[in-house]
Amino acid sequence: MAKSATKTEWKSRAVTRLIEAGSMTECLHCGERVKFKARERHMQVICNVYVKGSWDRVEHFHAPCYEEAGAPYGDPGEWVNTRSPGAKAKT
């Protein structure tokens, strides 16, 4: 018997990530640049926004601005370091 394909319902979501060198985005909440600083490890919230189940855009926020904006795409979850082997969630 063949299995029927299940259509995934894509929903907007947010994740927290380190701001990386060369970042050229603006915070949707405050309008200022989400800027990398060499000696500081600031975080940003990146949101994949879906409209009617289809991907529409990416929105960027400074982490504190995302909270001030009322977390429009839900809890951004924990940051996971994807650059080192055996990375664990940051607590």
Buried (B, 14 or more C-beta within 10 A) or exposed (E): EEEEEEEEEEEBBBBBBBBEEEBEBBBBBBEEBBBBEEEEEBBBBBBBBBEEEEEEEEBBBBBBBBEEBEBBBEEBEEBEEEEEEEEEEEE
